[in-house]
Amino acid sequence: MTPYTLTIRVYYEDTDAGGIVYHARYLAFAERARTEALRTAGVPHDELVEGYGLLFVVRRAEMDYLRPARLDDEVVVTTGPWVLGAATVEVRQGFAVAGEAIGSLLVKLACVRRADGRPARIPDRWRDALK
């Protein structure tokens, strides 16, 4: 899957008292970008849950902050490449403002059964879409 980009405007609710994006908001921005990347690839989360009884959960997140985003900035979140294991997905995400890198994130997701939280093999449909 080619890298997916999503532009997110920074709102007041995303910032601290100094107008700088609160560190945890980057995780929310990244989640939104991953969700939209999957939807664009034709494999939306709700189909995984409803059709297969599976979901992706974050197993690990490693963030590198280079410089802050600020109120009213447009943050471009790039998602990809996706590296697939049997029941895991590792994806890199980058954050940029005005073409300048401001941070990066490495996320490892686990595919688990909704019913009991146990690991499950990623369905072929998702594997094909994420390759």
Wavefront OBJ file of the C-alpha trace (Angstrom):
o trace
v 0.000 0.000 0.000
v 1.428 3.391 -0.930
v 1.820 5.852 1.932
v -1.400 7.665 2.780
v -1.511 11.335 3.800
v -4.113 13.123 5.874
v -4.085 16.829 6.698
v -5.393 17.794 10.123
v -5.971 21.372 11.258
v -4.846 22.077 14.838
v -7.730 23.411 16.909
v -7.692 25.081 20.300
v -8.812 21.805 21.914
v -5.591 20.164 20.647
v -3.286 22.607 22.421
v -2.023 23.447 25.861
v -2.180 26.923 27.416
v 0.809 28.017 25.293
v -0.870 27.128 21.990
v 1.383 24.100 21.417
v -0.130 20.750 20.465
v -0.398 18.568 23.543
v 1.856 15.511 23.146
v -0.955 12.938 23.401
v -2.917 14.561 20.556
v -0.321 13.237 18.095
v -1.515 9.729 18.971
v -5.105 10.773 18.177
v -3.988 12.339 14.885
v -2.113 9.125 14.034
v -5.136 6.958 14.892
v -7.343 9.064 12.634
v -4.817 8.785 9.792
v -4.522 4.979 10.168
v -8.310 4.652 10.159
v -8.636 6.761 7.005
v -5.775 4.875 5.330
v -7.583 1.573 5.921
v -10.891 3.041 4.717
v -9.224 4.367 1.563
v -7.660 0.931 0.949
v -11.171 -0.566 1.080
v -10.797 -2.315 4.433
v -12.589 -0.202 7.052
v -12.339 -1.085 10.742
v -16.067 -1.731 11.122
v -15.907 -4.522 8.527
v -13.097 -6.203 10.457
v -15.134 -6.031 13.664
v -18.559 -6.891 12.266
v -17.502 -9.358 9.575
v -14.693 -11.187 11.368
v -15.080 -10.411 15.072
v -11.536 -8.992 15.054
v -9.950 -5.654 15.847
v -6.581 -3.999 15.878
v -5.215 -2.809 19.211
v -2.082 -0.787 19.813
v 0.605 -3.001 21.303
v 3.418 -0.474 21.198
v 3.857 3.169 20.228
v 7.215 4.923 19.966
v 7.069 8.676 19.288
v 9.891 11.043 18.396
v 9.050 14.748 18.773
v 11.255 17.061 16.691
v 9.475 20.388 17.040
v 5.984 21.426 18.148
v 2.913 22.012 16.052
v 0.910 25.069 17.044
v -2.624 26.362 17.045
v -4.072 26.626 13.501
v -1.199 24.700 11.851
v -2.060 22.132 9.223
v -0.367 18.907 10.255
v 0.196 16.425 7.435
v 0.237 12.866 8.754
v 1.846 10.301 6.436
v 1.023 6.665 7.122
v 3.083 3.796 5.704
v 4.773 1.560 4.943
v 2.922 -1.307 6.636
v 4.949 -4.351 7.707
v 2.839 -7.445 8.265
v 3.311 -10.366 10.606
v 0.819 -13.205 11.078
v -1.180 -11.322 13.726
v 0.693 -8.007 13.889
v 1.129 -4.888 11.812
v 3.921 -2.368 12.211
v 3.416 1.023 10.608
v 5.462 4.194 10.474
v 3.788 7.577 10.599
v 5.320 10.972 10.038
v 4.082 14.430 11.024
v 4.954 17.581 9.077
v 3.964 21.243 9.050
v 4.632 23.364 5.950
v 6.818 20.589 4.538
v 9.025 20.378 7.645
v 9.128 17.134 9.651
v 7.978 17.712 13.219
v 7.793 14.137 14.489
v 7.599 10.447 13.747
v 5.771 7.503 15.215
v 6.305 3.760 15.027
v 3.172 1.818 15.969
v 2.847 -1.925 16.400
v -0.725 -3.201 16.218
v -1.995 -6.621 17.198
v -4.992 -8.274 15.577
v -7.131 -9.770 18.331
v -10.487 -11.486 18.673
v -13.145 -9.124 19.961
v -14.693 -11.825 22.140
v -11.667 -12.679 24.257
v -8.776 -10.408 23.244
v -6.632 -13.327 22.075
v -4.331 -12.879 19.062
v -5.775 -13.791 15.682
v -4.361 -14.096 12.180
v -4.967 -11.041 10.008
v -7.557 -11.950 7.333
v -6.266 -12.264 3.772
v -8.418 -9.339 2.613
v -6.572 -6.988 5.007
v -3.187 -8.529 4.228
v -3.705 -7.934 0.515
v -4.836 -4.328 1.045
v -1.898 -3.457 3.311
v 0.849 -4.970 1.124
l 1 2 3 4 5 6 7 8 9 10 11 12 13 14 15 16 17 18 19 20 21 22 23 24 25 26 27 28 29 30 31 32 33 34 35 36 37 38 39 40 41 42 43 44 45 46 47 48 49 50 51 52 53 54 55 56 57 58 59 60 61 62 63 64 65 66 67 68 69 70 71 72 73 74 75 76 77 78 79 80 81 82 83 84 85 86 87 88 89 90 91 92 93 94 95 96 97 98 99 100 101 102 103 104 105 106 107 108 109 110 111 112 113 114 115 116 117 118 119 120 121 122 123 124 125 126 127 128 129 130 131
